[in-house]
């Protein structure tokens, strides 16, 4: 159990620093191909898998890396251009657009989504709608003074980008699957992972771009 914990901890530690593959330095005491002394990548993957054994299928899928996640982990989020281009092409294919063709929803509902951190936690009712928890990473409406800085400020985003069909499409794709817009983005793939519904994403787009949204006042 200690070894599993150690391997999992090492994985998080090693994948946290955004350095390029060319600049990557070997861990002290580790041999070539090892992520830590005596721990190769295959062994690390096995330990991480064992730590999450017995999960329901839907949750198991969330702790299993797909091709994009593996590449981003391998290159510490700074993949070679060819790999970055491949990620954009692959992830773009996963974006599902609204059946009615409309990408702009209700900004008032979008504001609720941005404020809500509900969902994905132990004890949260899976039958209730998830929130986007957008303020955890971004500044949005000026009245909300509690916000994170992991992502850029989005205050006045609609003033900057406008409300054109092109702007709506870009924001929709970024919220649905940020990897389709920027390879190895730190932003969650809300639509791809089915954490937010298409209607919720439309509302989030409106919160960012609608001229009447407090984000743009």
C-alpha positions in Angstrom: 0.0 0.0 0.0 2.8 2.4 0.8 4.5 1.6 -2.5 1.2 2.3 -4.3 0.8 5.6 -2.5 4.4 6.5 -3.2 4.1 5.7 -6.9 0.9 7.7 -7.2 2.5 10.6 -5.3 5.5 10.5 -7.6 3.2 10.5 -10.7 1.5 13.7 -9.5 4.8 15.3 -8.6 6.6 14.4 -11.9 3.7 15.5 -14.1 3.2 18.8 -12.3 6.1 20.8 -13.8 5.5 22.2 -17.3 9.0 21.6 -18.8 9.8 20.5 -22.4 11.1 17.0 -23.2 14.4 18.5 -24.3 14.8 20.3 -20.9 13.6 17.4 -18.8 16.2 16.3 -16.2 16.4 12.8 -14.8 15.2 12.3 -11.3 18.1 11.9 -8.9 19.1 8.3 -8.5 16.8 7.2 -11.3 18.1 5.2 -14.2 17.3 6.0 -17.9 13.6 5.2 -18.5 12.7 5.4 -14.8 10.4 8.1 -13.4 11.8 7.6 -9.9 14.6 5.3 -8.5 13.5 1.8 -9.2 10.2 2.8 -10.7 9.7 2.6 -14.5 6.8 4.1 -16.2 5.0 0.8 -16.7 5.3 0.0 -13.0 4.0 3.4 -12.2 1.0 2.9 -14.4 0.3 -0.4 -12.8 0.5 1.1 -9.3 -1.8 3.9 -10.2 -4.3 1.4 -11.7 -4.1 -0.8 -8.6 -4.8 2.2 -6.4 -8.1 2.8 -8.3 -9.1 -0.9 -8.7 -12.8 -1.8 -8.1 -14.3 1.5 -9.4 -17.6 1.5 -11.3 -17.0 1.5 -15.1 -17.9 5.2 -15.5 -15.5 6.2 -12.8 -12.8 3.9 -14.0 -12.9 5.6 -17.4 -12.1 8.9 -15.7 -8.9 7.6 -14.1 -7.7 5.9 -17.3 -5.6 8.2 -19.5 -6.6 8.5 -23.2 -4.1 9.2 -26.0 -4.2 12.9 -25.4 -3.6 12.7 -21.7 -0.7 10.3 -22.2 1.0 12.6 -24.7 0.5 15.6 -22.4 1.9 13.7 -19.4 4.8 12.5 -21.4 5.9 16.0 -22.5 4.8 17.8 -19.3 2.1 19.7 -21.3 4.6 21.0 -23.9 4.4 18.4 -26.7 6.3 18.7 -29.9 4.4 20.6 -32.6 3.5 17.4 -34.5 2.0 15.9 -31.4 0.2 19.1 -30.5 -1.3 19.3 -34.0 -2.4 15.6 -33.7 -4.2 16.4 -30.4 -6.1 19.3 -32.0 -7.3 17.2 -34.9 -8.2 14.2 -32.7 -10.0 16.3 -30.0 -11.8 18.5 -32.6 -13.6 15.3 -33.8 -15.1 14.8 -30.3 -16.9 18.2 -30.2 -20.7 17.7 -30.4 -22.7 20.8 -31.4 -26.3 21.6 -30.5 -28.9 20.0 -32.8 -30.6 23.4 -33.3 -27.4 25.0 -34.4 -27.7 27.7 -31.7 -24.6 28.2 -29.6 -25.8 31.0 -27.4 -28.0 30.2 -24.4 -29.3 32.1 -21.4 -26.6 34.1 -19.6 -28.5 34.1 -16.4 -28.4 30.3 -16.3 -24.8 30.5 -17.3 -24.0 32.7 -14.3 -25.5 30.0 -12.0 -23.3 27.4 -13.7 -20.2 29.5 -13.2 -21.0 30.0 -9.5 -21.8 26.4 -8.8 -19.1 23.9 -7.7 -21.6 21.1 -7.3 -20.9 17.7 -8.9 -18.2 15.1 -9.0 -17.6 15.1 -5.2 -18.4 12.4 -2.7 -21.9 12.8 -1.5 -23.1 14.9 -4.4 -26.3 13.7 -5.9 -25.5 12.5 -9.4 -29.1 13.1 -10.5 -28.7 16.8 -10.0 -27.1 19.1 -12.5 -23.3 19.7 -12.2 -21.9 23.2 -12.0 -18.9 24.5 -13.9 -17.1 26.0 -10.9 -15.7 28.6 -13.3 -14.8 31.1 -10.6 -12.3 28.5 -9.2 -10.0 29.5 -12.1 -11.3 32.7 -13.7 -12.4 36.2 -12.9 -15.8 36.8 -14.6 -18.4 39.2 -13.3 -16.9 42.2 -11.4 -19.3 41.8 -8.5 -17.8 38.4 -7.6 -14.5 39.2 -5.8 -13.7 35.6 -4.9 -12.1 33.9 -7.9 -9.0 31.8 -8.8 -6.2 32.7 -11.0 -5.2 29.4 -12.5 -6.8 30.6 -15.7 -6.8 34.1 -17.3 -9.3 36.8 -16.3 -12.4 36.7 -18.5 -13.8 40.0 -17.2 -15.1 41.9 -20.3 -14.5 38.8 -22.5 -17.5 39.6 -24.7 -16.3 43.2 -25.2 -13.0 41.9 -26.3 -14.2 39.0 -28.5 -17.6 40.3 -29.6 -20.7 38.1 -30.0 -20.3 36.9 -33.6 -21.0 33.4 -34.7 -17.3 32.8 -34.9 -16.7 34.0 -31.4 -19.6 31.8 -30.1 -18.2 28.7 -31.9 -14.7 29.3 -30.4 -16.0 29.6 -26.9 -18.4 26.7 -27.3 -15.6 24.4 -28.5 -13.2 25.6 -25.7 -15.8 24.8 -23.0 -16.9 21.5 -24.6 -13.3 20.3 -25.1 -10.5 22.8 -24.5 -8.0 20.3 -26.0 -9.7 20.9 -29.4 -8.5 24.5 -29.2 -5.3 24.4 -27.3 -3.3 21.2 -27.0 -2.6 20.1 -23.4 -4.8 22.8 -21.9 -5.3 22.7 -18.2 -9.0 23.4 -18.6 -11.4 20.5 -18.0 -13.1 18.9 -21.0 -16.6 19.6 -19.7 -18.6 18.4 -22.7 -16.3 15.6 -23.8 -16.4 14.1 -20.3 -20.2 14.7 -20.1 -19.7 16.8 -16.9 -21.8 19.6 -18.4 -24.7 19.2 -20.9 -24.9 20.9 -24.3 -27.5 23.2 -22.9 -25.3 24.2 -20.0 -22.4 24.9 -22.3 -24.6 27.1 -24.4 -25.6 29.0 -21.3 -21.9 29.3 -20.3 -21.2 30.7 -23.7 -23.9 33.3 -23.2 -22.5 34.3 -19.8 -19.2 35.1 -21.4 -20.4 36.7 -24.6 -23.9 38.2 -24.2 -23.7 42.0 -24.1 -26.3 41.9 -21.2 -24.2 39.6 -19.1 -22.5 41.2 -16.1 -19.2 39.9 -17.4 -19.4 42.6 -20.1 -20.8 45.4 -18.0 
